[in-house]
Amino acid sequence: MSLAYCTQCGRPLPAQATLSPAGFVQCPACGQKNTEIPPSPKTEPAPFTHVMFSRLVGVAKPQTPDEPTLPSEVVAAGHARVSREVVGQTIVYRTRVTTGFGWFWLIFTTVHCFFMFYGLSRGQVRMNHQLIDHASVFHYLFMALFYSPFFLVGFSLAWGHYRLLLEANQLSVRWRCFPGVGWTWKLATGDDVRVRLEYRGASSNSTPLKAIVVSSQQQEINFGNFIREDVKRFLAAAIHDYYGDPVTKEDSAVKG
């Protein structure tokens, strides 16, 4: 279900909001009378591994959005699990994604794969209901291809890393499980950047996991479902500190 957002405070308007007979929709948070329903931000699809694991570890219910902020001096002091690099007006943040479930998955897959390859070499593995007495190169390649997505998921949750590039006109987020394999988000930024932690479909053991959601100019990206909670809040606050509070249409009119 798509949401429309208030032009004053930026919070979601009631679901399926329509203009009243008086010609406005009142925001339940700030009371602003919106004379039009702004279009919902366009979202980018979540990575395959995020969607896959949200199904494997349980289905969760949505939570209330959270907009974490920190004083500038706290953001400048940094976080123990986040590296920070400043190049002129550009700031780069880097952090890793390490979960216990990811390491368990990776170790289990490695052990299982080892015994399957060992059994294949000994002529003790069946493929298509047939015992493979003398495995060929094709059989080994097929086995390696079969295990590839399992290793990909394991590495993504045990050894993945994020790189956030904050620039005046663009926010770039790069996620890699190992070099050359991953996902990249890019968002053109204006003076209306909003940062919040919000549920986007991922969960762990039926517990909802919030993603870092950044929207600007009617576009939206979300990432970081499986990042540690304290790191996630720090990164969201760091993005907010860099771009500042969103400027509404009313603020722009006053400045004009």
Backbone torsions as a table, in degrees:
resi	resn	phi	psi	omega
1	MET	NA	129.8	179.7
2	SER	-85.2	153.9	-178.7
3	LEU	-121.1	149.8	171.2
4	ALA	-106.0	149.5	-173.6
5	TYR	-117.2	148.1	-179.4
6	CYS	-68.3	138.7	-180.0
7	THR	-75.9	-13.1	-178.5
8	GLN	-93.7	-57.2	-175.2
9	CYS	-104.0	-13.2	178.0
10	GLY	81.1	3.8	-179.8
11	ARG	-84.0	158.3	-177.0
12	PRO	-63.6	140.8	172.5
13	LEU	-81.7	164.3	-180.0
14	PRO	-55.1	146.4	179.9
15	ALA	-57.1	138.5	178.9
16	GLN	57.0	39.9	-178.9
17	ALA	-67.7	139.0	177.0
18	THR	-132.1	158.3	179.8
19	LEU	-67.2	138.1	178.3
20	SER	-75.7	169.1	176.7
21	PRO	-56.0	-27.8	179.1
22	ALA	-78.4	-8.1	175.3
23	GLY	92.3	28.0	177.9
24	PHE	-151.3	163.7	173.0
25	VAL	-119.8	122.0	-176.8
26	GLN	-88.3	130.7	179.0
27	CYS	-75.0	127.9	-179.3
28	PRO	-71.4	-16.5	-177.0
29	ALA	-86.2	-49.2	-175.0
30	CYS	-115.3	-8.8	179.0
31	GLY	83.6	3.1	179.9
32	GLN	-62.3	134.9	177.6
33	LYS	-93.3	101.8	-178.6
34	ASN	-82.9	119.1	-178.8
35	THR	-78.7	-9.9	175.2
36	GLU	-146.5	157.3	179.7
37	ILE	-95.5	108.5	-178.6
38	PRO	-63.4	148.2	178.1
39	PRO	-67.0	148.6	179.9
40	SER	-71.1	146.1	176.5
41	PRO	-62.2	142.1	177.2
42	LYS	-81.1	132.7	-176.8
43	THR	-108.1	151.4	175.4
44	GLU	-94.5	148.3	-179.0
45	PRO	-65.6	146.7	177.8
46	ALA	-73.4	151.9	178.5
47	PRO	-57.6	154.5	-177.5
48	PHE	-58.3	-42.3	-177.3
49	THR	-65.8	-34.1	178.2
50	HIS	-66.1	-43.6	-179.8
51	VAL	-66.7	-42.7	-178.5
52	MET	-61.4	-45.2	-177.5
53	PHE	-74.3	-27.6	175.8
54	SER	-65.0	-26.6	176.9
55	ARG	-83.0	-34.5	-176.4
56	LEU	-71.7	-40.5	-172.3
57	VAL	-95.9	1.6	173.6
58	GLY	129.9	161.9	178.4
59	VAL	-106.1	132.0	-175.9
60	ALA	-120.7	164.7	178.6
61	LYS	-97.2	150.9	-179.4
62	PRO	-60.8	154.9	176.5
63	GLN	-121.0	168.6	178.6
64	THR	-70.9	134.5	178.4
65	PRO	-59.6	148.4	-178.9
66	ASP	-127.0	137.4	-179.6
67	GLU	-119.1	84.1	-176.7
68	PRO	-72.5	139.6	175.9
69	THR	-135.8	151.3	177.3
70	LEU	-137.3	150.1	175.0
71	PRO	-58.4	149.6	-177.4
72	SER	-57.8	-36.2	-178.9
73	GLU	-68.6	-31.2	177.2
74	VAL	-70.9	-41.3	177.1
75	VAL	-63.7	-42.6	-179.5
76	ALA	-64.9	-29.7	179.1
77	ALA	-69.4	-22.8	175.4
78	GLY	85.4	-174.4	-179.1
79	HIS	-133.0	145.0	-175.8
80	ALA	-60.4	-28.3	-177.1
81	ARG	-103.5	9.4	-178.8
82	VAL	-128.6	127.2	174.7
83	SER	-92.3	148.4	-175.6
84	ARG	-132.4	132.7	178.9
85	GLU	-132.8	128.2	-179.1
86	VAL	-111.7	123.1	177.4
87	VAL	-126.4	96.8	-177.2
88	GLY	65.4	-122.1	178.2
89	GLN	-92.0	1.7	-178.1
90	THR	-101.1	137.7	177.4
91	ILE	-122.4	134.6	179.4
92	VAL	-118.1	126.4	175.2
93	TYR	-113.6	140.2	177.5
94	ARG	-132.5	139.7	176.7
95	THR	-154.0	159.4	-179.4
96	ARG	-107.0	156.1	175.6
97	VAL	-109.8	112.4	180.0
98	THR	-131.1	116.9	179.2
99	THR	-125.3	148.3	177.4
100	GLY	-61.5	-39.1	179.3
101	PHE	-65.0	-36.6	178.5
102	GLY	-63.1	-42.9	177.9
103	TRP	-67.0	-39.6	176.7
104	PHE	-60.4	-46.2	-179.5
105	TRP	-61.0	-43.4	-177.5
106	LEU	-67.2	-43.0	179.8
107	ILE	-67.0	-44.1	179.7
108	PHE	-61.9	-43.3	-180.0
109	THR	-64.6	-39.4	179.7
110	THR	-63.8	-46.4	179.8
111	VAL	-63.9	-45.8	-179.7
112	HIS	-61.6	-43.0	-179.8
113	CYS	-63.8	-41.1	179.8
114	PHE	-59.9	-47.0	-178.7
115	PHE	-67.9	-33.1	178.2
116	MET	-68.2	-41.6	177.4
117	PHE	-67.9	-37.7	177.3
118	TYR	-64.4	-44.5	177.8
119	GLY	-63.6	-36.4	178.7
120	LEU	-64.9	-39.5	179.7
121	SER	-69.8	-24.8	-179.5
122	ARG	-93.8	-0.4	179.7
123	GLY	75.4	33.9	-176.9
124	GLN	-119.9	19.3	-178.6
125	VAL	-117.9	138.5	177.5
126	ARG	-102.8	137.7	173.8
127	MET	-129.9	127.4	-176.8
128	ASN	54.6	41.6	176.9
129	HIS	65.9	19.4	178.3
130	GLN	-123.8	135.0	179.1
131	LEU	-75.3	126.9	-179.4
132	ILE	-90.0	101.6	-179.5
133	ASP	-75.6	-44.5	-178.0
134	HIS	-127.8	98.9	-177.6
135	ALA	-71.6	137.6	176.7
136	SER	-100.6	176.6	178.0
137	VAL	-59.9	-34.6	179.1
138	PHE	-60.0	-41.6	-179.1
139	HIS	-65.4	-40.6	178.6
140	TYR	-67.1	-39.8	178.6
141	LEU	-65.5	-40.0	178.6
142	PHE	-63.6	-41.5	179.0
143	MET	-64.5	-42.3	179.2
144	ALA	-63.7	-41.2	178.5
145	LEU	-64.0	-37.9	179.9
146	PHE	-63.0	-39.5	-176.8
147	TYR	-84.3	-13.1	-175.6
148	SER	-55.1	-50.2	-179.8
149	PRO	-64.0	-30.0	178.5
150	PHE	-68.4	-40.8	176.2
151	PHE	-68.0	-35.7	179.4
152	LEU	-60.8	-45.5	179.3
153	VAL	-65.3	-41.7	179.7
154	GLY	-62.3	-46.1	179.2
155	PHE	-65.0	-35.3	-177.9
156	SER	-64.7	-31.5	-178.4
157	LEU	-100.5	-10.2	-180.0
158	ALA	-111.4	-23.6	-174.4
159	TRP	-142.6	18.1	179.1
160	GLY	-75.6	159.1	177.8
161	HIS	-146.0	152.3	179.8
162	TYR	-113.4	145.8	173.1
163	ARG	-131.0	116.8	-179.8
164	LEU	-105.4	123.0	178.6
165	LEU	-110.8	109.4	-177.8
166	LEU	-99.3	114.3	177.6
167	GLU	-124.0	164.7	-175.3
168	ALA	-60.5	-37.3	-175.1
169	ASN	-110.9	1.1	-177.4
170	GLN	-159.6	142.0	172.0
171	LEU	-111.4	123.8	179.0
172	SER	-117.5	130.4	178.6
173	VAL	-123.5	122.4	-179.5
174	ARG	-118.6	124.6	177.0
175	TRP	-114.3	131.1	179.0
176	ARG	-134.2	136.0	172.8
177	CYS	-89.6	-28.6	164.7
178	PHE	-161.1	164.7	-170.2
179	PRO	-48.9	128.7	175.2
180	GLY	87.2	-8.5	-178.2
181	VAL	-125.0	119.4	-179.8
182	GLY	167.9	-149.4	-172.9
183	TRP	-143.5	146.9	178.9
184	THR	-132.2	132.1	175.4
185	TRP	-113.3	143.2	174.7
186	LYS	-135.5	135.8	-179.1
187	LEU	-134.0	121.1	174.0
188	ALA	-70.7	129.6	-174.2
189	THR	-111.0	142.7	175.0
190	GLY	-122.7	-145.2	178.8
191	ASP	-98.3	14.0	-178.6
192	ASP	-119.6	30.4	-177.3
193	VAL	-69.0	127.2	176.7
194	ARG	-119.3	134.4	-179.4
195	VAL	-124.5	132.2	-179.6
196	ARG	-155.4	161.5	171.6
197	LEU	-100.9	122.5	-173.7
198	GLU	-147.0	147.0	179.2
199	TYR	-66.4	130.8	-179.8
200	ARG	-132.6	26.8	171.9
201	GLY	106.9	-14.3	-177.9
202	ALA	-91.3	150.4	178.9
203	SER	-152.9	162.8	177.0
204	SER	-135.7	118.6	-176.9
205	ASN	52.9	44.3	179.2
206	SER	67.5	10.5	176.4
207	THR	-98.8	123.4	-178.8
208	PRO	-61.5	141.0	175.8
209	LEU	-115.5	124.9	179.3
210	LYS	-84.0	146.8	175.8
211	ALA	-103.6	159.8	171.7
212	ILE	-81.1	116.1	-177.2
213	VAL	-111.2	124.3	179.4
214	VAL	-123.9	128.5	-179.9
215	SER	-129.5	147.6	177.8
216	SER	-166.7	139.9	177.0
217	GLN	52.9	42.5	176.2
218	GLN	64.7	21.9	174.0
219	GLN	-120.6	157.9	-176.5
220	GLU	-150.3	141.8	171.6
221	ILE	-129.8	154.0	175.0
222	ASN	-141.8	145.4	-175.4
223	PHE	-161.0	172.6	171.1
224	GLY	78.1	28.9	-179.7
225	ASN	-56.7	-38.8	-172.4
226	PHE	-102.5	13.0	173.1
227	ILE	-73.1	147.2	176.3
228	ARG	-52.1	145.3	-173.8
229	GLU	-60.9	-42.9	-178.7
230	ASP	-67.5	-36.7	177.4
231	VAL	-69.2	-39.2	179.7
232	LYS	-61.3	-44.7	179.9
233	ARG	-66.5	-37.5	179.0
234	PHE	-65.3	-45.2	-179.4
235	LEU	-63.4	-41.4	178.3
236	ALA	-62.7	-42.7	179.0
237	ALA	-66.9	-35.3	179.1
238	ALA	-66.4	-40.4	177.2
239	ILE	-64.3	-43.6	178.5
240	HIS	-62.7	-40.3	-179.7
241	ASP	-64.8	-34.9	-178.3
242	TYR	-72.5	-45.2	-175.0
243	TYR	-92.7	-16.3	177.7
244	GLY	80.6	-178.7	178.9
245	ASP	-69.7	144.1	178.6
246	PRO	-65.2	141.5	177.7
247	VAL	-95.1	122.6	-179.4
248	THR	-85.3	171.2	177.4
249	LYS	-61.4	-36.9	-179.5
250	GLU	-66.7	-40.2	178.7
251	ASP	-63.9	-40.1	179.8
252	SER	-64.6	-38.6	179.8
253	ALA	-65.6	-38.3	179.1
254	VAL	-66.0	-42.3	179.4
255	LYS	-65.3	-34.9	-179.9
256	GLY	-68.5	NA	NA
